Amino acid sequence: MTIVVLGASENPNRYSYLASARLQQYKFQAVNVGLHPGLCAGLPIQTDFSVIKAVDTITIYVSPAHQAYWEKFIYSLNPKRLIFNPGTENPKLAQQAMQKGIEVVEGCTLVMLSAGTF
């Protein structure tokens, strides 16, 4: 199952970095996406978004103020689920996603993985 970590960071103290590492630990195929190339939890941060295919879930680590930039990209992947991690909640984007048939979850990817509810 392919999981996009939107807002991936090279900083090991950022939650996006921890989520990418934990997803890999749980044997999910993590795809890190961001504006700047680099490595996040040992995987490249993709800046060429055309290479990403067959996405199940997008876990969001981008603040609501910057999410408008990503909307077309999010919908182009046709994900089954969006996870708004704490601090990324966006009622407008969530409503639009639900209207498109995308499951919307407000939760923490790290907690969901630990609790077995991912």
Summary of the structure (lengths in Angstrom):
residues: 118
radius of gyration: 12.8
end to end distance: 11.6
largest distance: 35.3
contacts: 335
relative contact order: 0.18
helix: 36%
strand: 24%
